[in-house]
Amino acid sequence: MTWRKIADELASRIESGQMPPGTRVEPETEMATRLNVSRHTANRALHELQRLGLVVRQRRWGTVVADRKPR
C-alpha cells in the first residue's frame, strides 16, 4: 500500500463526515503496523493530509481531524 492510497482513504473518510473534526487519527506507528507498511509511509500519508489542511499534527499531542469551516 502506498502513502497516496492511505492518504486518499483517510481524506475520503474525513470529507464524508465519517471522521468529524476533532477525531483523533491513530498514531503513525499503529497505522504502519495495522496496514503492514513502514512508519515512513504512514508518516508521509499523514504529512500529505496536513498539507491539505485536513488534519492538525502536534508532537506529543497527536493528529486530529482539522475543523473545516465553510468558505
Secondary structure, DSSP 8 states (H G I E B T S, - for coil): --HHHHHHHHHHHHHHTSS-TT-EE--HHHHHHHHT--HHHHHHHHHHHHHTTSEEEETTTEEEE------
